[in-house]
Amino acid sequence: MKTFRVLAAMTCLALAACSSTSLEKSTSSTVTIAGASYVIAQLTAGTWIATAAGSPRVISGSTPGKAALLSAIEQASRCKVTDSDYSRQGMQLDAQVDCDSRLRN
């Protein structure tokens, strides 16, 4: 049983390292909306995320706040947001983008 716990812990650490490494290497930018700074980053080819810059905290769940974050994701990705949802207990906004319908800015 002890071997299983050690293996499980090592797997979790490896997955966490891969996750943070891929996000660090991704395209990201910091935007300020209504005085709060957010990091907009590409997670996968079709998924972009918004998180609070600096210390982890819940991001804006208001309708205007979400609309501003989605607009920032569209500007950063140059793609149209087709779907979005909050994750990580409201600390991250995940957005699916359609890059075949590139925005004309």
Order of alpha helices (4+ residues) and beta strands (2+ residues): alpha-beta-beta-beta-alpha-beta-beta
